[in-house]
C-alpha cells in the first residue's frame, strides 16, 4: 500500500514538474515574441514581403500582385494577381505553381471556389438604370445579363432564356465585338420598344430601324464591364453575386436562379 502511495506521489510530482516547465517555456517564448515583435502576423508579413520581392524581381512581367495569403496547405501561399488569377508559392517565392489546389478529403477544388468568390459582383451595385428591364411572370427572381447583339452564343442563349418564367431580367447592352455591335446596341437602346427591338435582332438577326439618342448608358456598361473584367458575352450575374460566363441552357439557368435564392 505504501509502495503504491509512493509511486503515485512520484508520478504526480514528475507530471507537475514537466507541466510547470512547459508553461514556463511557453511564457518565455511569448515574452520573446512580444519583445521582438515577431508574432504570427509579423511572420506572415515577413513571408509576404519576401514572396512579393522575389517574384517581382525574378519575373518582372508578372501582373501586379494584389494579395498574398496562407493557403489551407501548410507552407503554401496563395498569390492573387491584378488579373484575379490565382497562383501558389512557397514561403520564399522560389517556386511558382499554376494549377488547382484540391482538398482530397472533402473532394473540393479550392482554387475554383476561390476564383468563383473573387469573380462575384454585388448585385445591388449593378447600374440598373442603364439596363433594359424584362419582366416575365411574377418577376420575383432576378438575373442580370451582359450581351452583345452580334454574339452568336448570345443568340443561342436567348432561345434558352426565353423558356424561363417568373424572372426579371436586366439586360445590359455590352457591345465589345466591333463598331457594328455599337451601332446595333444604339438602335436597340434608342428604340421606342427596346425589348421588341432586342427580341427582333436576336431572333433572326432582322435589321431594326436606326435610332438616335444618348448612348451614355451603353458607354457606362462597357466601362463597368471593363472594371469588373467581363471579357465575353453572354455573362450572367445572379442575385447572390455569382457570375457565369458563356451560354448556358435552360436547366442550368434554372439551377443558377435556385442556388442564388438559397
N, C-alpha and C positions, 0 to 999 in steps of 0.2 A: 504494500500500500504506500509506504513512504517512498519506495523507488519510483512509483508512478507519479506521486506528487512532485518529486524532484525533477523527473523528466518533463512533466508539464511546465514546471517553473522555468526550466532551462529553455524549452522551445518558445515559451511566451516571451522571455527576455530577448532571445535571439531575433524573434519576429519584430518586436518593438524597436530594437536597436536598428535593424535594417530599415524599418519604416521611417524612423526618425532621420536616418542617414539620407534616404531618398527624398524626404521632404526638405531637408537642409540643402541638398544638392539642387533641387528644383528652385528653391528660393534664391540660391546663389546665381543660377542661370538667369532667372528673371531680373535680378538686380543688374547683372552684367548686360543684358539686352537693353534694359532701360537706360543704363549709363552710357551705352554706346549708340543708342538709337537704332539698334538692329533688330527690331521686331519683325514679325511675319510680313507686315505690309512693306517694310523697308526692304526686306529681302526680295519681295515680288517686284518692287520698283527697280531694284538693282538689276534683276534679270531683264526687266522690260527695257531699261536703258541700254544694256549690253546687246540684247537682240536687235533693237532698233538701230543702234550704231553700226553693228557688224553687217546687217543686211543692207543698210543704206550705202555703206562704203563698198561692199563686195558686189552688190547688184544695183548699180546706180539707176538702171532703167525700171526698177520695180516701182509700181504706183505708190502713192503716199500711204504710209501705214497709219491707219486710223485708231487701231486699238490692239493691245496685246493682253491676253488674259490666260489664266491657267485653264487647261482643258481637263476633262474628267480623268484622263490618263496621266498617271504620275510622271513628272519630268517632261511632259509635252505641253507646249504653249500654242494657243490659237492666235493666228495673225490675221486681223481683218484689214483689208486694203480699202482704199477710197472707192474702188470699183465694187465693193461689197463681196469680193471674192475671199474665200477662206483658205488659208494655208496653215501649216503647223511647223513648229521649230523646237529644237532642244533649247535649254536654258542659256546657251552661249551664242545662238544664231549660227552655229557651224553647219547645221543641216536644215534644209527647207523641204517640206513634204507637201505634195499636192495630191489630194485624193480624199476619200471618205473615211471618217472615223466611225467604226461600227461597234456598238455595245452588244457583245455576243450573248450576254445574259438576258437582256431584255429584247434582243433582236431588233434594235433601233439604229437607224442611220443618223447619228448625232450631227453629222455635217449637213445633211439635207434639212434636218429640223432647224438647225441654226440659220441656214440660208433662207429658209421659209420665214423665220421670225424676222430676219433683217429686211426682207422684202415687203413686209406688211406696210400698209398705208392707213393712217387713221381715217376711217370712212367719213367721219364728221368734218374732216378738213378738206374734203373734195369741194371744188368750186361749182356747186350745183347750178348756180345762175348761168354758167357757161355750157350747160348740158341741155340736150333735148330730152324732155321727160316723157316717158311712155308708160302708161298705167294699164295693166291688164287685170281683170277680175277685181278682187278686193285690194290689190296692190300692197298687201302687208309686207311681203318680202322685198328686200332691196338689193339691187345689183347695179354696179357701175361698169361700163364697158368703153374702152378706148378703141376706135375703129377708123380705118382709112377706107374711103369709098372705092379705091382701086385694089383693095386687098382681096385676093381670091379666097383666102382662108376665111375672111370675114363673111363673104357671101355664103359659104358653106355653113359657117357658124350661125348666121342669121336664120337659116332654114330650121336649125335645131332649136334656136332660142324662141322661134315663133310658136313652138309647141308647149312652152312653159307658161302657165297661168298663175293668177294671183301674185303678181310681182310688179314692182315699179322699177323700170329700167332707166338709168341715167346714161344717155348716150353722149359721149364726148367725141366730137369730130377731131380726128388726130391725123392730119394729112402729112405723112412723112415719106411718101413714095414719089414725090416729084410735084412739078407745077400743076399738072392736070389734077392731081389729088387736091391741091389747094383750091383750084377753080371749082371743082365739083363740091367740095365742102362748103365753099362760099355760097354756091347756088342752093344747097340744101338748107343751110342756116338762114339765108335771107328769104327763103320761100315763104309764101303765105301759109303753107301747110308743110312744115319741116318734116313731120312724121311721114306724111304721104310721099313727100319727095324722097326721103331716105328709103322707104319701102320700095318705091319705084326703081331707084337707081341700084338697089341691092338685089332686086328680084331678077330682072332680065337685062340689067345694065342699060335700061332705056334712058335716053337723054332727057334731061329736065331743063326747064326754061332758065335762061340766065337771069340772075337777080343780083342786085347790089344793095349793100347796107354795110354797116360797120362790122369788120371781121376781127375786132379786138378780142372777142371771146375765143375764137379759134386760135389766135396767136397766144393767148394765155394758156390754152390747153396744151399747146406744143411746149411752151415754157415749163408748165407743170410736169409734163411727161419727161422732159429732159432732167429736171430736178430730181425726180424720183426714179430715173433710169428705166423708163418704159421704152423699150427698144424695138418692140414689134407689135403687130396687131393681128387678131384682137388680143387685148389684155383685159382680164376680168378682175374686179375687186369686189369682194363680198363685204357684208356689214361688219364682220369681225376683223376686217383689215387684210385678210388673206388674199393673195394675188395668184392668179393662174394665167400664164402666158400661153397663147395659142388657142386654136379652135378645139372646143370640146363638145361632145354630143349631149343630147337632151338629158340622158340619165346622169351624166357627170355634172351637168348644170344643176339638176335637182339635188344631187348629193352635196354640192358646194353650198347651196342655199340652206340645206338641212343642217350641215355642220356649222354654218355661221349662226344659225338660230340657237344652237346649243351654248 
